[in-house]
C-alpha cells in the first residue's frame, strides 16, 4: 500500500500518490462504473431539455449546423428552443453535449436503418418528447413508429461512458489529494454509486458531461500545482488545461460560470502568502484565463451565428420560465434546495453529509483548495436557492449534481488517514454508510422519476388543485420520489426483463452492492495488515 502524502497546509507539498501497482486502478474504476451505469440506463430521452439537445446533435450530424426545423410536437412553446435569425429553432442550452454526441449519430442512424429494433417490439424504451409519446405513455399505448425511439436507445451509451469517465477522473483527483489509492477508493464509491451520479448516468441530461468537465478542470488545476515546480512549463500547461475544461463546463451548462471566480482565486492564492513572485502568479492566472477565453470565444461565435449577437444565447429572445428565474431570496429557497420533499439535497443525496464530516481534516491538509471549493459550493447553493431551485421535472436538485463531487473529495483524505492509522472500526463504519447511500441511489436508479412526477401532477389536476401553487408538489411528502418512486414504473431498460417486483429487485441489487463493498473493504484491510 502506498504511504499517504505528508500532511501539510501547503498545497505544493502534496504528492500525486500514484504507484506502479495502482496505474490500472482508474481503468478498473471506469469499467466497473460503466457496467453498473449500463445496467441502470433508461435507454431513451425523458426530459424536454434532453430532447432539445438530442435534436440539435441530430441536426449537426445530418446537416452540419445546429438549427432545427420544428419545435417539440407536444410542447411547441417550450422555451428550450428559440428562433434564430435564419428562422430555424436553436437550443438555448449549452452546445457542448450536442457537439459531443453528434459524431456518433451517423453510426447509430446507419444501424437503425437496418430495422434491428423490430425484434424488440414494444420493449423499445419510449422517449417522452418524440411526437406525441407523452400521451402514449399516459394511456399506455405503444407509438406508431419505434424508429426514433430505437435511435435514442442506440445513443444512450453516450452518458454511460461519460459518467464512467467522470468516476475515473474523480478517482485520479481523489488520489492526487489524498496520496492513497485506497482512500481514493472509498471516496470514489461515495461519488460513483452513493450519489446522484448513479441515477443521472442513465439519462440524456447534460449533468454527467458537466460533471466530467468540472472534475477535469479540478484535476488539471491540482495535479500541476501539487506535482510540478512553480515555473515548470508543465505546470502552466496544466493550468491552461484547467481553464479549457472550465470553459467546456460552461459550454455544457451555463451555471458552471459560477465556479470561474473561485478558480481564479485559487490560482492567485500563493501570492497571498508571499510564496511566489507576483510575476509568476500572474502568468499562472493568465494561463487559466486563456484556456477559458478560448472556449468563450467559440461560444460567442456560435451565438452570433445563431442569433446575430455574440452575447445572445437565446434566453432573452423569448419567454423563459418566469417561475424559475424569479428572485425569491436565498433564505426562502434554501429549504427547497436542501430539505424539501421533492428537491432537497439532503434527502436525495445524503452522502454529502459524509463529505461535510470529513471536511475539517481535508481543510487542514489542503487549505487553499478547501477554501476555493468551499466558497464555490456555498456561493452556488445561495445563488441557485435564489433563482433556480426548482430545476423542472427531474430527480432532486439537478443543478447541484455537477457540484456535489467537490463536496465528496474530503472523504478520500479522511479515509486515507484512517487507513494510515489502521482505524478499522471507523473504516468499517464508513463502508456501512457507503452501502446505505448506494442502496438509496439504487432506489432512484430503478424507478422512473419523470413519469412519476407527471402522474403526481395529473393527480393534483384531477382534484382541481394547482400542483405549483405555493410549490405544493415539491413540498408534499405523500408524493415524493424519496419514499414512493418504486411504486411507479421501472426505469432501466435492461432490468425490465427481470421477473421481480420493484422492491424485490431493489433488495437484490442492494445486497449485491453490500457484498461488493464488504469484499473490497476486507481485501483492503487484509492488505494493510500484511
C-alpha positions in Angstrom: 0.0 0.0 0.0 1.3 3.5 -0.8 2.0 5.7 2.1 -0.2 8.7 2.2 1.4 12.0 1.3 2.9 14.0 4.1 0.4 16.2 5.8 0.8 19.9 5.1 -1.2 23.1 4.8 1.0 24.0 1.8 -0.6 22.8 -1.4 2.7 22.4 -3.2 3.7 19.7 -0.7 1.1 17.3 -1.8 2.2 14.4 -4.0 0.4 12.6 -6.8 0.1 9.4 -4.8 0.3 7.1 -7.8 2.3 3.9 -7.6 3.1 1.3 -10.3 0.7 -1.2 -8.7 -2.2 1.3 -9.0 -1.7 2.5 -12.5 -4.6 0.4 -13.8 -6.9 1.4 -10.9 -8.6 4.3 -13.0 -9.3 1.8 -15.8 -10.9 -0.6 -13.3 -13.0 2.2 -11.9 -14.1 3.1 -15.4 -15.0 -0.4 -16.3 -16.9 -1.1 -13.1 -18.8 2.2 -13.3 -19.6 1.7 -17.0 -21.0 -1.8 -16.3 -23.3 -0.6 -13.4 -24.4 2.5 -15.3 -25.3 0.5 -18.4 -27.4 -1.9 -16.3 -29.4 1.1 -14.9 -29.7 3.2 -18.1 -33.2 4.0 -19.2 -32.3 3.9 -22.9 -34.1 7.0 -24.1 -34.8 10.7 -23.7 -37.1 11.6 -20.8 -36.8 15.4 -20.4 -37.6 18.2 -22.9 -34.1 19.7 -22.3 -32.5 16.5 -23.3 -34.7 16.2 -26.4 -33.6 19.7 -27.4 -30.0 18.6 -27.1 -30.6 15.4 -29.0 -32.3 17.1 -31.9 -29.5 19.7 -32.0 -27.0 16.9 -32.2 -29.0 15.2 -34.9 -29.0 18.4 -37.0 -25.3 18.8 -36.5 -24.7 15.2 -37.7 -27.0 15.3 -40.7 -26.7 18.9 -41.9 -23.6 20.2 -40.2 -25.4 23.0 -38.4 -27.4 23.2 -35.2 -30.7 24.6 -36.4 -33.8 22.5 -36.1 -36.8 22.8 -38.4 -39.6 22.3 -35.8 -40.1 22.6 -32.0 -41.3 19.9 -29.7 -44.6 18.5 -31.1 -46.3 18.2 -27.7 -44.8 21.4 -26.3 -44.3 23.8 -29.2 -43.9 26.8 -26.8 -41.1 25.1 -24.8 -38.5 27.9 -24.2 -35.6 25.5 -24.8 -35.9 26.3 -28.5 -35.8 29.9 -29.8 -36.0 31.1 -33.4 -32.7 32.2 -34.8 -32.1 34.9 -37.4 -32.5 32.3 -40.2 -35.9 31.2 -39.0 -34.8 27.8 -37.6 -35.1 26.8 -34.0 -31.9 26.8 -31.8 -31.2 25.4 -28.4 -30.8 27.9 -25.6 -28.8 25.3 -23.6 -25.1 24.8 -23.8 -23.7 23.4 -27.1 -21.1 21.0 -25.6 -23.4 18.0 -25.2 -24.9 18.2 -28.8 -21.4 18.6 -30.3 -20.0 15.8 -28.3 -22.9 13.5 -29.3 -23.0 14.4 -33.0 -20.0 12.3 -34.2 -21.8 9.1 -33.0 -25.2 9.8 -34.5 -24.3 8.8 -38.1 -23.2 5.4 -36.9 -26.4 5.0 -34.8 -28.5 6.1 -37.8 -26.9 3.5 -40.1 -27.6 0.8 -37.6 -31.1 2.0 -37.1 -31.8 1.8 -40.8 -31.4 -2.0 -40.6 -34.7 -2.2 -38.6 -32.9 -4.1 -35.8 -35.4 -2.8 -33.3 -38.3 -4.8 -34.7 -37.1 -7.8 -32.9 -37.6 -6.0 -29.6 -41.2 -5.0 -30.5 -42.8 -3.0 -27.8 -39.9 -3.4 -25.4 -38.1 -0.4 -27.0 -38.0 2.4 -24.4 -40.3 5.2 -25.3 -38.6 8.6 -25.4 -41.0 11.1 -23.9 -40.9 14.0 -26.3 -40.8 12.2 -29.7 -44.0 13.1 -31.5 -46.9 12.6 -29.1 -45.2 10.0 -26.9 -46.2 11.6 -23.6 -49.8 10.9 -24.5 -48.9 7.3 -25.4 -47.1 6.9 -22.1 -50.1 8.3 -20.1 -52.5 6.0 -21.9 -50.1 3.0 -22.0 -50.4 2.7 -25.8 -47.4 1.9 -28.0 -46.3 4.6 -30.5 -46.9 4.0 -34.2 -43.3 4.3 -35.2 -40.5 2.9 -32.9 -37.6 4.0 -35.2 -36.9 7.4 -33.5 -37.1 5.7 -30.1 -34.7 3.0 -31.2 -32.3 5.7 -32.4 -32.2 7.2 -28.9 -31.7 3.8 -27.4 -28.6 3.3 -29.6 -27.3 6.7 -28.4 -28.0 6.0 -24.7 -24.4 4.6 -24.0 -23.1 8.2 -24.5 -23.9 9.3 -21.0 -23.0 5.9 -19.6 -19.4 6.3 -20.9 -19.3 10.0 -20.0 -20.4 9.2 -16.4 -17.9 6.3 -16.1 -15.1 8.7 -17.3 -16.2 11.1 -14.6 -15.8 8.3 -12.0 -12.3 7.6 -13.2 -11.3 11.2 -13.2 -12.8 11.6 -9.7 -10.6 8.7 -8.6 -7.5 10.4 -10.0 -8.3 13.7 -8.3 -9.0 12.0 -5.0 -5.8 10.0 -5.2 -3.8 13.2 -6.0 -5.3 14.9 -3.0 -5.1 12.0 -0.5 -1.9 10.3 -1.7 -3.7 7.0 -1.0 -5.3 4.8 -3.7 -7.4 3.1 -1.0 -8.6 6.4 0.5 -9.5 7.5 -3.0 -11.4 4.2 -3.5 -13.7 5.0 -0.6 -14.4 8.5 -1.9 -15.0 7.1 -5.4 -17.5 4.6 -4.2 -19.3 7.5 -2.5 -19.4 9.5 -5.7 -19.9 6.9 -8.4 -22.6 4.8 -6.6 -23.6 6.7 -3.5 -24.6 10.0 -5.1 -26.9 11.3 -7.8 -24.2 10.4 -10.3 -25.7 6.9 -10.5 -29.3 7.7 -11.4 -28.3 10.6 -13.7 -25.9 8.4 -15.6 -28.9 6.7 -17.2 -30.4 9.9 -18.6 -29.6 12.2 -21.5 -29.3 15.2 -19.1 -26.1 17.2 -19.5 -25.2 16.9 -15.8 -22.8 13.9 -16.4 -20.8 15.8 -19.1 -20.8 19.0 -17.0 -19.5 17.0 -14.0 -16.8 15.4 -16.1 -15.5 18.8 -17.3 -15.7 20.2 -13.7 -13.6 17.2 -12.4 -11.1 17.5 -15.3 -10.7 21.2 -14.5 -10.0 20.5 -10.8 -7.6 17.6 -11.7 -5.6 19.7 -14.2 -5.5 22.5 -11.6 -4.5 20.2 -8.7 -2.0 17.9 -10.5 0.4 20.5 -11.8 0.1 22.7 -8.7 0.9 19.9 -6.4 3.4 18.0 -8.5 5.5 20.5 -10.5 8.0 23.2 -9.8 6.5 26.8 -9.6 7.9 27.8 -13.0 7.8 24.4 -14.7 6.3 24.6 -18.2 4.1 21.6 -17.5 2.5 23.4 -14.6 1.3 26.2 -16.8 0.2 23.8 -19.4 -1.9 22.1 -16.8 -3.4 25.4 -15.6 -4.3 26.3 -19.2 -6.0 22.9 -19.5 -7.9 23.7 -16.3 -9.2 26.9 -17.9 -10.0 25.0 -21.1 -12.2 22.4 -19.2 -13.7 25.2 -17.1 -14.8 26.8 -20.4 -16.2 23.5 -21.6 -18.1 23.1 -18.3 -19.7 26.5 -19.0 -20.4 25.4 -22.6 -22.2 22.3 -21.2 -24.2 24.1 -18.5 -24.2 27.9 -18.1 -24.3 27.7 -14.3 -20.8 26.4 -14.3 -19.7 30.0 -14.8 -20.3 30.3 -11.0 -17.1 28.3 -10.5 -14.8 30.6 -12.5 -14.1 33.4 -9.9 -13.1 30.8 -7.3 -10.7 29.0 -9.8 -9.0 32.4 -10.3 -8.7 33.0 -6.6 -7.1 29.6 -6.1 -4.5 30.3 -8.8 -3.8 33.7 -7.2 -3.7 32.3 -3.6 0.1 31.7 -3.5 0.5 35.5 -3.8 -1.4 36.0 -0.6 1.2 34.0 1.4 4.1 35.6 -0.5 5.2 32.1 -1.5 5.5 33.1 -5.2 6.6 36.1 -7.1 3.8 38.3 -8.4 5.0 37.8 -12.0 4.8 34.1 -11.7 1.3 34.1 -10.2 0.0 36.5 -12.8 1.4 34.3 -15.5 -0.5 31.3 -14.0 -3.7 33.3 -13.9 -3.2 34.4 -17.5 -2.9 30.7 -18.5 -6.2 29.9 -16.7 -8.0 32.9 -18.3 -6.6 32.0 -21.8 -7.9 28.5 -21.6 -11.4 29.6 -20.5 -11.4 32.5 -23.0 -10.6 30.1 -25.9 -13.9 28.3 -25.3 -15.7 31.5 -24.5 -14.7 32.9 -27.9 -16.0 29.9 -29.7 -19.3 30.2 -27.8 -19.5 33.9 -28.8 -19.1 33.0 -32.4 -21.7 30.2 -32.0 -24.2 32.7 -30.5 -23.5 35.3 -33.3 -24.1 32.7 -36.0 -27.5 31.7 -34.5 -28.9 35.0 -33.1 -26.7 37.8 -34.6 -25.1 38.7 -31.2 -22.0 37.4 -29.5 -23.7 37.5 -26.1 -27.1 36.2 -27.0 -27.8 32.6 -26.0 -31.4 32.7 -26.9 -32.6 33.1 -23.3 -33.6 36.7 -23.7 -35.3 36.3 -27.1 -38.4 34.5 -25.8 -40.3 33.9 -22.7 -38.4 31.7 -20.3 -40.0 30.0 -17.3 -40.5 33.1 -15.1 -41.4 30.9 -12.1 -37.8 29.5 -12.2 -35.9 32.8 -12.7 -37.8 35.0 -10.3 -35.7 36.1 -7.3 -37.0 34.7 -4.1 -34.2 35.3 -1.7 -31.8 32.6 -0.5 -33.5 32.2 2.9 -36.6 31.1 1.1 -35.0 28.9 -1.5 -32.5 27.1 0.8 -35.3 25.0 2.3 -36.5 23.9 -1.1 -33.0 23.2 -2.4 -31.7 21.4 0.7 -34.5 19.9 2.7 -37.8 19.9 0.7 -39.5 16.6 0.0 -39.3 17.0 -3.8 -35.9 18.6 -4.3 -33.9 18.5 -1.0 -30.3 17.6 -1.5 -30.1 16.0 2.0 -32.8 13.5 1.2 -31.8 12.8 -2.4 -28.1 12.6 -1.7 -27.3 12.2 2.0 -23.8 11.0 1.1 -22.8 14.7 1.2 -23.0 14.6 4.9 -20.0 12.3 4.9 -18.2 14.9 2.9 -19.1 17.6 5.5 -18.0 15.3 8.3 -14.6 14.8 6.6 -14.1 18.5 5.6 -12.2 19.7 8.7 -9.4 17.1 8.1 -9.4 18.0 4.4 -9.2 21.7 5.2 -6.2 21.2 7.5 -4.3 19.4 4.7 -5.3 21.4 1.7 -6.2 24.8 3.0 -6.2 26.8 -0.3 -8.1 24.1 -2.3 -10.6 23.8 0.6 -11.2 27.5 0.7 -11.7 27.5 -3.1 -14.1 24.6 -3.3 -16.0 25.5 -0.1 -16.6 29.1 -1.2 -17.6 27.9 -4.7 -20.1 25.5 -3.2 -21.6 28.0 -0.8 -22.0 30.6 -3.5 -23.6 28.2 -5.9 -26.1 27.0 -3.3 -27.0 30.5 -2.4 -27.4 31.6 -6.0 -29.5 28.6 -7.0 -31.6 29.0 -3.9 -32.4 32.5 -5.1 -33.3 31.7 -8.7 -33.2 28.2 -10.0 -34.0 25.8 -7.2 -36.9 24.0 -8.9 -34.9 22.7 -11.9 -38.0 21.5 -13.7 -39.2 17.9 -13.6 -36.1 15.9 -12.6 -34.7 13.9 -9.7 -33.7 16.1 -6.8 -31.6 19.3 -7.1 -30.4 18.8 -10.7 -28.2 21.9 -10.7 -26.2 20.7 -7.7 -25.3 17.3 -9.4 -22.1 18.7 -11.0 -21.0 20.4 -7.8 -21.6 17.6 -5.3 -18.4 15.7 -6.3 -16.3 18.6 -4.9 -18.1 18.0 -1.6 -17.2 14.3 -1.6 -13.5 14.7 -2.2 -12.7 15.2 1.6 -13.8 11.6 2.1 -10.5 10.5 0.4 -8.3 12.4 2.7 -10.3 11.2 5.8 -10.3 7.6 4.7 -6.5 7.8 3.9 -5.9 8.9 7.4 -8.0 6.0 8.8 -6.0 3.6 6.6 -2.7 5.0 7.8 -3.7 4.7 11.5 -5.4 1.3 10.9 -8.6 2.6 12.4 -10.6 -0.4 11.2 -13.6 0.4 13.3 -14.2 3.7 11.6 -13.3 2.4 8.2 -16.0 -0.3 8.7 -18.5 2.3 9.7 -17.6 4.3 6.6 -18.1 1.2 4.4 -21.6 0.6 6.0 -22.5 4.2 5.4 -21.5 3.9 1.8 -23.6 0.8 1.4 -26.6 2.6 2.8 -26.1 5.6 0.4 -25.7 3.2 -2.5 -28.9 1.4 -1.7 -30.7 4.7 -1.7 -29.3 5.7 -5.1 -30.3 2.2 -6.5 -33.8 3.0 -5.3 -33.7 6.1 -7.5 -32.0 4.4 -10.4 -34.5 1.6 -10.5 -37.5 3.9 -10.7 -38.9 6.3 -13.3 -38.8 9.8 -11.8 -40.0 11.7 -14.8 -43.2 9.6 -15.4 -43.7 9.6 -11.6 -43.7 13.4 -11.4 -46.1 13.7 -14.4 -48.5 11.4 -12.7 -48.3 13.3 -9.4 -49.1 16.5 -11.3 -52.0 14.8 -13.0 -53.3 13.6 -9.7 -53.3 17.2 -8.4 -55.1 18.4 -11.5 -57.8 15.8 -11.3 -58.5 17.2 -7.8 -58.7 20.7 -9.3 -55.6 21.7 -7.3 -52.8 23.7 -8.9 -49.7 21.5 -8.2 -47.4 24.5 -8.5 -49.4 26.9 -6.3 -47.1 27.7 -3.3 -44.8 24.9 -4.7 -47.2 22.3 -3.2 -45.9 19.5 -5.4 -42.3 19.9 -4.3 -43.3 20.0 -0.6 -45.7 17.0 -0.4 -44.1 14.1 1.5 -47.0 11.9 0.3 -45.8 12.2 -3.3 -42.1 12.4 -3.0 -39.8 10.1 -5.1 -37.7 9.7 -1.9 -40.4 7.4 -0.5 -42.7 6.4 -3.3 -40.7 6.2 -6.5 -40.7 2.4 -6.8 -44.5 2.3 -6.5 -44.5 3.6 -10.1 -42.8 2.3 -13.3 -39.4 0.7 -13.5 -36.9 2.8 -15.4 -33.8 0.8 -16.6 -34.3 -0.8 -20.0 -32.3 -4.0 -19.3 -33.9 -4.6 -15.9 -37.4 -4.5 -17.3 -36.9 -8.1 -18.3 -36.1 -9.3 -14.7 -39.2 -11.1 -13.4 -39.2 -9.5 -9.9 -41.2 -6.7 -8.3 -39.5 -3.3 -8.0 -38.9 -3.7 -4.2 -37.6 -7.2 -4.5 -35.2 -6.2 -7.3 -34.1 -3.2 -5.3 -33.4 -5.5 -2.3 -31.4 -7.9 -4.5 -29.3 -5.1 -6.1 -28.7 -3.6 -2.7 -27.5 -7.0 -1.4 -25.1 -7.3 -4.3 -23.8 -3.8 -3.6 -23.3 -4.6 0.1 -21.4 -7.8 -0.8 -19.1 -6.0 -3.2 -18.3 -3.2 -0.8 -17.7 -5.7 2.0 -15.3 -7.8 -0.1 -13.4 -4.7 -1.3 -13.2 -3.4 2.3 -12.0 -6.7 3.7 -9.4 -7.1 1.0 -8.0 -3.7 1.7 -7.9 -4.4 5.4 -6.0 -7.7 4.8 -3.5 -5.9 2.6 -2.9 -3.2 5.2 -2.4 -5.8 7.9 0.0 -7.9 5.8 
